[in-house]
């Protein structure tokens, strides 16, 4: 009888070998750090990109040039790697048009090795061109150079006409020269857009990230 009472008492005691509950102070739990959408990240390109030889899908690479902070804490250190790809190339035309490159940055690699997917648009091209739309860099026009080519060729033709016919041939020579200059412009493409290594561009986060 006494033995049964002892066994019953032991069964009523809480097991010392069972799982223990963890006492966590909610005030000490750190919330995740979020870099908000709209954050501008300056990036320096480490690879050369040109409308002359770039292909759809070519990789683009760069490094961040300024630390990004949230609540006075660095969350994206300077020197973090950024990867992406070229998604569209448009070469300048022979009569008009400007070279264009559409860039899609997709991955952020922190110095710690953590890889974070990113969704971005283009903020600026740092003087290498103008932003067009959400993610396109547009190059300069060659209109001024085209006019110079026509004018120079016309002047050369006029000079030849003067020498050949004491002035009368200047008009004819100038017209022939202008026609030759125009033909040269029509047969020559405009200025290709080139983004050299070291070019600084700005990318803008379209969605928040948690590095």
Backbone as CSV, one residue per row, in Angstrom:
resi,resn,N_x,N_y,N_z,CA_x,CA_y,CA_z,C_x,C_y,C_z
1,UNK,0.829,-1.203,0.000,0.000,0.000,0.000,0.865,1.255,0.000
2,UNK,1.877,1.235,0.863,2.776,2.391,0.945,3.504,2.580,-0.386
3,UNK,3.862,1.441,-1.018,4.556,1.521,-2.309,3.694,2.170,-3.369
4,UNK,2.398,1.870,-3.386,1.496,2.470,-4.368,1.373,3.972,-4.164
5,UNK,1.354,4.386,-2.886,1.251,5.823,-2.595,2.484,6.558,-3.098
6,UNK,3.667,5.956,-2.920,4.915,6.588,-3.367,4.942,6.712,-4.886
7,UNK,4.515,5.645,-5.579,4.485,5.674,-7.045,3.531,6.748,-7.545
8,UNK,2.364,6.874,-6.923,1.391,7.883,-7.339,1.939,9.285,-7.139
9,UNK,2.664,9.479,-6.037,3.244,10.796,-5.765,4.301,11.157,-6.797
10,UNK,5.094,10.159,-7.195,6.122,10.413,-8.200,5.517,10.761,-9.560
11,UNK,4.405,10.113,-9.888,3.757,10.382,-11.173,3.167,11.782,-11.227
12,UNK,2.786,12.314,-10.071,2.190,13.644,-10.043,3.234,14.755,-10.135
13,UNK,4.508,14.441,-9.876,5.558,15.451,-9.943,5.925,15.728,-11.406
14,UNK,6.199,16.997,-11.769,6.603,17.318,-13.159,7.936,16.684,-13.493
15,UNK,8.036,16.191,-14.688,9.268,15.538,-15.120,10.388,16.558,-15.254
16,UNK,11.551,16.223,-14.737,12.705,17.107,-14.828,13.419,16.977,-16.173
17,UNK,13.021,15.908,-16.914,13.707,15.662,-18.182,12.929,16.190,-19.385
18,UNK,11.773,16.724,-19.187,10.961,17.221,-20.290,11.503,18.535,-20.836
19,UNK,10.939,18.995,-21.943,11.393,20.259,-22.544,11.089,21.443,-21.648
20,UNK,11.995,22.356,-21.612,11.826,23.557,-20.811,11.352,24.707,-21.691
21,UNK,10.478,25.488,-21.171,10.006,26.655,-21.912,11.080,27.734,-21.885
22,UNK,11.211,28.459,-23.007,12.201,29.524,-23.112,11.543,30.850,-22.786
23,UNK,12.106,31.522,-21.835,11.588,32.833,-21.460,12.283,33.892,-22.314
24,UNK,11.560,34.480,-23.280,12.115,35.482,-24.190,11.448,36.817,-23.917
25,UNK,12.281,37.805,-23.716,11.770,39.153,-23.492,11.477,39.791,-24.850
26,UNK,10.203,40.009,-25.180,9.868,40.582,-26.498,10.550,41.919,-26.761
27,UNK,10.846,42.668,-25.711,11.464,43.984,-25.900,12.901,43.878,-26.393
28,UNK,13.511,42.684,-26.223,14.897,42.509,-26.637,15.027,41.861,-28.016
29,UNK,13.918,41.514,-28.636,13.954,40.913,-29.968,14.148,42.018,-31.009
30,UNK,15.199,41.900,-31.815,15.501,42.912,-32.817,14.654,42.690,-34.072
31,UNK,13.907,43.694,-34.505,13.132,43.544,-35.740,14.063,43.480,-36.941
32,UNK,13.638,42.857,-38.032,14.499,42.791,-39.223,14.757,44.184,-39.791
33,UNK,15.973,44.379,-40.298,16.332,45.656,-40.906,15.837,45.657,-42.351
34,UNK,15.082,46.668,-42.701,14.497,46.753,-44.039,14.995,48.020,-44.725
35,UNK,15.563,47.844,-45.922,15.934,48.991,-46.755,14.710,49.321,-47.607
36,UNK,14.128,50.493,-47.440,12.841,50.770,-48.081,12.936,50.954,-49.591
37,UNK,11.822,50.726,-50.247,11.723,51.026,-51.676,11.947,52.519,-51.881
38,UNK,12.566,52.869,-52.986,12.884,54.266,-53.260,14.292,54.654,-52.858
39,UNK,15.001,53.751,-52.157,16.385,54.033,-51.765,17.277,54.100,-53.003
40,UNK,18.082,55.153,-53.085,19.001,55.338,-54.214,20.367,54.765,-53.843
41,UNK,20.905,53.899,-54.705,22.199,53.262,-54.459,23.157,53.647,-55.591
42,UNK,24.180,54.471,-55.314,25.170,54.796,-56.350,26.075,53.593,-56.618
43,UNK,26.278,53.300,-57.887,27.064,52.132,-58.293,28.079,52.549,-59.355
44,UNK,29.318,52.086,-59.203,30.347,52.298,-60.221,30.502,51.031,-61.048
45,UNK,30.398,51.167,-62.361,30.531,50.002,-63.232,31.966,49.496,-63.239
46,UNK,32.120,48.179,-63.259,33.449,47.572,-63.357,33.654,46.891,-64.702
47,UNK,32.643,46.937,-65.560,32.752,46.342,-66.896,32.314,47.366,-67.941
48,UNK,32.827,47.215,-69.161,32.513,48.136,-70.253,31.291,47.641,-71.020
49,UNK,30.394,48.565,-71.345,29.187,48.216,-72.096,29.052,49.198,-73.255
50,UNK,28.804,48.690,-74.448,28.672,49.548,-75.624,27.553,49.028,-76.514
51,UNK,26.836,49.961,-77.135,25.797,49.540,-78.079,26.396,48.889,-79.323
52,UNK,27.683,49.081,-79.547,28.318,48.527,-80.740,28.488,47.018,-80.654
53,UNK,28.818,46.511,-79.449,29.099,45.073,-79.360,28.350,44.355,-78.246
54,UNK,27.492,45.048,-77.505,26.732,44.382,-76.442,25.668,43.476,-77.051
55,UNK,25.316,42.431,-76.314,24.278,41.497,-76.736,23.242,41.360,-75.631
56,UNK,22.026,41.067,-76.032,20.952,40.861,-75.068,21.326,39.731,-74.111
57,UNK,21.288,40.010,-72.814,21.639,39.007,-71.817,23.057,39.117,-71.292
58,UNK,23.878,40.002,-71.883,25.243,40.194,-71.382,25.215,40.647,-69.921
59,UNK,26.186,40.177,-69.142,26.254,40.551,-67.737,26.782,41.963,-67.548
60,UNK,26.296,42.629,-66.514,26.821,43.935,-66.108,27.199,43.833,-64.633
61,UNK,28.310,44.475,-64.280,28.850,44.330,-62.938,29.267,45.693,-62.398
62,UNK,29.090,45.861,-61.096,29.471,47.118,-60.476,29.652,46.960,-58.977
63,UNK,30.071,48.052,-58.337,30.246,48.092,-56.888,29.574,49.341,-56.333
64,UNK,29.023,49.212,-55.139,28.444,50.381,-54.491,29.567,51.316,-54.060
65,UNK,29.336,52.617,-54.178,30.387,53.591,-53.883,30.101,54.394,-52.623
66,UNK,28.975,54.098,-51.975,28.617,54.841,-50.770,27.815,53.925,-49.858
67,UNK,28.111,53.903,-48.551,27.353,53.028,-47.646,25.909,53.485,-47.492
68,UNK,25.003,52.525,-47.460,23.580,52.805,-47.258,23.234,52.474,-45.807
69,UNK,22.600,53.410,-45.123,22.291,53.226,-43.708,20.783,53.225,-43.463
70,UNK,20.395,52.507,-42.418,19.018,52.512,-41.920,19.091,52.651,-40.404
71,UNK,18.441,53.674,-39.868,18.472,53.934,-38.418,19.910,54.038,-37.898
72,UNK,20.726,54.782,-38.645,22.125,55.034,-38.271,22.980,53.765,-38.233
73,UNK,22.563,52.756,-38.955,23.326,51.515,-39.035,23.595,51.192,-40.500
74,UNK,24.854,50.875,-40.821,25.202,50.533,-42.203,24.631,49.158,-42.540
75,UNK,23.793,49.116,-43.560,23.174,47.850,-43.965,23.687,47.380,-45.332
76,UNK,24.134,48.324,-46.163,24.772,47.974,-47.438,26.117,48.689,-47.461
77,UNK,27.201,47.989,-47.119,28.510,48.648,-47.043,29.018,49.085,-48.412
78,UNK,29.879,50.075,-48.398,30.581,50.470,-49.617,31.389,49.290,-50.142
79,UNK,31.386,49.094,-51.449,32.123,47.986,-52.045,31.308,46.723,-52.222
80,UNK,30.020,46.773,-51.886,29.156,45.614,-52.145,29.004,45.436,-53.654
81,UNK,28.942,44.191,-54.098,28.851,43.910,-55.530,27.396,43.953,-56.001
82,UNK,27.232,44.428,-57.221,25.912,44.453,-57.853,26.032,43.780,-59.214
83,UNK,25.100,42.866,-59.493,25.101,42.160,-60.778,23.774,42.372,-61.490
84,UNK,23.840,42.307,-62.814,22.621,42.423,-63.603,22.887,41.984,-65.024
85,UNK,22.028,42.403,-65.942,22.223,42.039,-67.344,21.638,43.111,-68.256
86,UNK,22.141,43.114,-69.475,21.604,43.990,-70.515,20.358,43.319,-71.085
87,UNK,19.255,44.034,-71.118,18.012,43.435,-71.604,17.574,43.973,-72.962
88,UNK,18.177,45.086,-73.398,17.827,45.613,-74.723,18.930,46.543,-75.207
89,UNK,19.255,46.437,-76.486,20.264,47.299,-77.108,19.665,47.920,-78.364
90,UNK,19.865,49.209,-78.517,19.430,49.886,-79.744,20.583,50.747,-80.252
91,UNK,21.094,50.395,-81.413,22.178,51.178,-81.998,21.621,52.433,-82.654
92,UNK,22.417,53.499,-82.712,21.946,54.722,-83.376,21.752,54.483,-84.864
93,UNK,20.795,55.208,-85.459,20.528,55.052,-86.883,21.525,55.810,-87.732
94,UNK,21.378,55.674,-89.047,22.281,56.354,-89.977,21.837,57.777,-90.276
95,UNK,20.575,58.078,-90.058,20.087,59.433,-90.297,19.744,60.117,-88.980
96,UNK,19.066,59.420,-88.115,18.710,59.985,-86.823,18.611,58.860,-85.802
97,UNK,18.432,59.234,-84.556,18.329,58.234,-83.501,19.555,58.228,-82.613
98,UNK,19.369,57.764,-81.401,20.448,57.719,-80.425,20.626,56.290,-79.931
99,UNK,21.856,55.965,-79.530,22.114,54.655,-78.967,21.448,54.512,-77.607
100,UNK,20.929,53.312,-77.318,20.236,53.077,-76.056,20.624,51.720,-75.477
101,UNK,20.775,51.682,-74.152,21.034,50.441,-73.421,20.039,50.344,-72.270
102,UNK,19.344,49.219,-72.188,18.440,48.977,-71.066,19.121,48.008,-70.109
103,UNK,19.253,48.428,-68.838,20.008,47.679,-67.839,19.082,47.195,-66.734
104,UNK,19.253,45.941,-66.347,18.424,45.351,-65.299,19.329,44.787,-64.203
105,UNK,19.441,45.513,-63.085,20.248,45.040,-61.955,19.386,44.129,-61.091
106,UNK,19.920,42.920,-60.787,19.095,41.878,-60.179,19.617,41.336,-58.855
107,UNK,20.909,41.502,-58.580,21.490,40.849,-57.406,22.446,41.783,-56.678
108,UNK,22.343,41.778,-55.352,23.263,42.512,-54.485,24.030,41.491,-53.651
109,UNK,25.370,41.579,-53.676,26.212,40.658,-52.906,26.979,41.472,-51.868
110,UNK,26.677,41.251,-50.597,27.327,41.984,-49.515,28.723,41.428,-49.253
111,UNK,29.610,42.216,-48.630,30.961,41.717,-48.312,30.949,40.458,-47.453
112,UNK,29.883,40.248,-46.685,29.776,39.048,-45.849,29.480,37.803,-46.673
113,UNK,29.143,37.987,-47.953,28.805,36.859,-48.814,27.312,36.653,-48.981
114,UNK,26.517,37.382,-48.213,25.060,37.265,-48.328,24.608,37.820,-49.677
115,UNK,23.789,37.051,-50.382,23.262,37.461,-51.679,21.790,37.822,-51.539
116,UNK,21.444,39.001,-52.035,20.077,39.506,-51.891,19.517,39.826,-53.276
117,UNK,18.377,39.239,-53.650,17.755,39.626,-54.924,17.187,41.036,-54.826
118,UNK,17.336,41.812,-55.882,16.838,43.186,-55.883,16.029,43.444,-57.149
119,UNK,15.101,44.379,-57.025,14.299,44.848,-58.156,14.506,46.353,-58.237
120,UNK,15.028,46.812,-59.374,15.468,48.200,-59.442,15.013,48.888,-60.723
121,UNK,15.085,50.208,-60.676,14.966,51.039,-61.868,16.177,51.965,-61.885
122,UNK,16.302,52.732,-62.940,17.473,53.587,-63.113,17.182,54.989,-62.590
123,UNK,18.136,55.511,-61.783,17.970,56.859,-61.266,18.700,57.900,-62.089
124,UNK,19.889,57.574,-62.567,20.683,58.501,-63.358,21.880,57.789,-63.939
125,UNK,22.494,58.423,-64.956,23.613,57.789,-65.656,24.917,58.534,-65.469
126,UNK,24.965,59.479,-64.563,26.214,60.144,-64.216,26.917,60.851,-65.353
127,UNK,26.177,61.442,-66.270,26.792,62.179,-67.363,27.137,61.341,-68.574
128,UNK,27.017,60.009,-68.459,27.330,59.148,-69.602,26.205,59.153,-70.627
129,UNK,25.055,59.606,-70.229,23.889,59.648,-71.099,22.698,60.147,-70.301
130,UNK,21.537,60.061,-70.897,20.316,60.490,-70.230,19.436,59.283,-69.921
131,UNK,18.705,59.384,-68.817,17.769,58.313,-68.494,16.540,58.416,-69.381
132,UNK,16.094,57.263,-69.853,14.883,57.194,-70.658,14.021,56.068,-70.106
133,UNK,12.817,56.384,-69.669,11.958,55.358,-69.094,12.467,54.902,-67.739
134,UNK,12.202,53.640,-67.416,12.531,53.121,-66.092,13.963,52.620,-65.969
135,UNK,14.537,52.108,-67.053,15.840,51.443,-66.907,16.745,51.613,-68.116
136,UNK,16.510,52.628,-68.939,17.264,52.795,-70.182,18.166,54.023,-70.122
137,UNK,19.409,53.848,-70.602,20.344,54.959,-70.765,20.394,55.304,-72.247
138,UNK,20.192,56.573,-72.566,20.197,57.027,-73.958,21.426,57.892,-74.200
139,UNK,22.141,57.608,-75.289,23.356,58.339,-75.611,23.085,59.680,-76.258
140,UNK,24.172,60.364,-76.616,24.075,61.673,-77.254,23.775,61.531,-78.741
141,UNK,23.214,62.593,-79.299,22.952,62.633,-80.732,24.212,63.032,-81.484
142,UNK,24.329,62.579,-82.728,25.469,62.968,-83.571,25.072,64.058,-84.564
143,UNK,23.959,64.758,-84.308,23.453,65.767,-85.242,24.486,66.859,-85.501
144,UNK,25.141,67.325,-84.451,26.147,68.368,-84.626,27.319,67.899,-85.467
145,UNK,27.757,66.673,-85.241,28.865,66.131,-86.024,28.453,65.922,-87.480
146,UNK,27.185,65.527,-87.697,26.703,65.350,-89.071,26.728,66.676,-89.826
147,UNK,26.263,67.739,-89.160,26.260,69.054,-89.804,27.682,69.509,-90.110
148,UNK,28.600,69.214,-89.209,29.998,69.579,-89.423,30.573,68.840,-90.627
149,UNK,30.209,67.554,-90.759,30.698,66.768,-91.895,30.213,67.352,-93.216
150,UNK,28.909,67.687,-93.283,28.352,68.262,-94.508,29.005,69.599,-94.812
151,UNK,29.152,70.456,-93.783,29.736,71.775,-93.984,31.180,71.704,-94.425
152,UNK,31.951,70.823,-93.809,33.367,70.697,-94.165,33.534,70.213,-95.597
153,UNK,32.738,69.225,-95.974,32.842,68.688,-97.333,32.402,69.718,-98.363
154,UNK,31.366,70.495,-98.035,30.911,71.546,-98.951,31.990,72.609,-99.134
155,UNK,32.645,72.995,-98.039,33.704,74.003,-98.117,34.869,73.506,-98.953
156,UNK,35.204,72.241,-98.792,36.298,71.677,-99.582,35.941,71.670,-101.067
157,UNK,34.668,71.345,-101.366,34.235,71.349,-102.763,34.266,72.743,-103.351
158,UNK,33.848,73.741,-102.563,33.862,75.120,-103.040,35.284,75.587,-103.308
159,UNK,36.217,75.213,-102.439,37.614,75.612,-102.625,38.177,75.023,-103.910
160,UNK,37.848,73.777,-104.156,38.314,73.149,-105.397,37.720,73.868,-106.605
161,UNK,36.434,74.275,-106.493,35.789,74.985,-107.592,36.438,76.322,-107.866
162,UNK,36.815,77.043,-106.810,37.479,78.341,-106.981,38.805,78.171,-107.693
163,UNK,39.558,77.197,-107.266,40.867,76.969,-107.876,40.716,76.578,-109.342
164,UNK,39.701,75.780,-109.628,39.544,75.268,-110.990,38.976,76.307,-111.943
165,UNK,38.087,77.200,-111.448,37.386,78.078,-112.386,37.274,79.506,-111.887
166,UNK,38.193,79.950,-111.065,38.264,81.341,-110.614,36.947,81.845,-110.020
167,UNK,36.316,81.069,-109.232,35.140,81.552,-108.511,33.843,81.001,-109.028
168,UNK,33.725,80.839,-110.355,32.469,80.336,-110.906,32.184,78.930,-110.421
169,UNK,33.245,78.175,-110.268,33.052,76.792,-109.846,32.801,76.641,-108.361
170,UNK,32.855,77.760,-107.618,32.648,77.664,-106.173,31.251,77.165,-105.848
171,UNK,30.258,77.706,-106.586,28.878,77.295,-106.327,28.682,75.831,-106.670
172,UNK,29.193,75.463,-107.846,29.062,74.071,-108.273,29.825,73.147,-107.337
173,UNK,31.054,73.550,-107.032,31.872,72.719,-106.150,31.268,72.597,-104.766
174,UNK,30.709,73.721,-104.272,30.078,73.673,-102.953,28.895,72.737,-102.943
175,UNK,28.081,72.773,-104.011,26.928,71.878,-104.088,27.342,70.427,-104.144
176,UNK,28.366,70.156,-104.938,28.862,68.777,-105.032,29.420,68.318,-103.690
177,UNK,30.152,69.230,-103.030,30.722,68.875,-101.722,29.648,68.608,-100.693
178,UNK,28.595,69.439,-100.694,27.500,69.242,-99.750,26.808,67.910,-99.996
179,UNK,26.617,67.589,-101.279,25.990,66.310,-101.612,26.846,65.145,-101.135
180,UNK,28.157,65.287,-101.306,29.061,64.227,-100.855,29.027,64.096,-99.339
181,UNK,28.973,65.249,-98.656,28.909,65.205,-97.191,27.629,64.570,-96.702
182,UNK,26.511,64.905,-97.363,25.230,64.303,-96.985,25.255,62.801,-97.201
183,UNK,25.838,62.378,-98.311,25.940,60.944,-98.587,26.773,60.245,-97.518
184,UNK,27.843,60.908,-97.084,28.691,60.314,-96.048,27.919,60.141,-94.747
185,UNK,27.086,61.145,-94.423,26.282,61.063,-93.203,25.280,59.920,-93.297
186,UNK,24.650,59.783,-94.471,23.644,58.738,-94.647,24.243,57.344,-94.565
187,UNK,25.513,57.216,-94.889,26.165,55.910,-94.883,26.854,55.598,-93.554
188,UNK,26.856,56.548,-92.633,27.564,56.370,-91.369,26.582,56.365,-90.202
189,UNK,26.733,55.402,-89.309,25.884,55.365,-88.117,26.208,56.519,-87.185
190,UNK,25.247,56.819,-86.322,25.467,57.839,-85.314,26.426,57.355,-84.236
191,UNK,26.560,58.142,-83.208,27.515,57.873,-82.137,26.998,56.766,-81.226
192,UNK,27.807,55.696,-81.074,27.422,54.606,-80.180,27.499,55.059,-78.725
193,UNK,26.619,54.506,-77.912,26.639,54.766,-76.474,27.634,53.817,-75.819
194,UNK,28.562,54.369,-75.050,29.576,53.565,-74.368,29.573,53.926,-72.885
195,UNK,29.423,52.918,-72.036,29.544,53.088,-70.585,30.854,52.435,-70.164
196,UNK,31.833,53.266,-69.845,33.162,52.776,-69.510,33.224,52.316,-68.050
197,UNK,34.182,51.428,-67.716,34.410,51.109,-66.303,34.715,52.385,-65.523
198,UNK,34.134,52.511,-64.361,34.288,53.732,-63.574,33.110,54.677,-63.712
199,UNK,32.235,54.419,-64.701,31.031,55.235,-64.841,30.121,55.015,-63.634
200,UNK,29.678,56.095,-63.025,28.792,55.994,-61.865,27.348,56.199,-62.303
201,UNK,26.519,55.237,-61.970,25.093,55.347,-62.237,24.340,55.150,-60.925
202,UNK,23.103,55.562,-60.903,22.283,55.405,-59.705,21.162,54.412,-59.983
203,UNK,21.034,53.426,-59.096,19.906,52.515,-59.201,18.969,52.775,-58.024
204,UNK,17.690,52.570,-58.248,16.669,52.853,-57.240,15.921,51.563,-56.932
205,UNK,15.795,51.238,-55.657,15.071,50.025,-55.270,13.578,50.195,-55.541
206,UNK,13.021,49.268,-56.305,11.577,49.281,-56.559,10.810,48.554,-55.457
207,UNK,11.511,47.660,-54.746,10.903,46.922,-53.637,11.842,46.961,-52.440
208,UNK,11.302,46.912,-51.223,12.180,46.879,-50.045,12.960,45.575,-49.983
209,UNK,14.123,45.609,-49.353,14.941,44.406,-49.185,15.367,44.286,-47.729
210,UNK,15.703,43.054,-47.321,16.217,42.778,-45.982,17.608,42.171,-46.123
211,UNK,18.659,43.004,-46.105,20.016,42.475,-46.291,20.447,41.592,-45.120
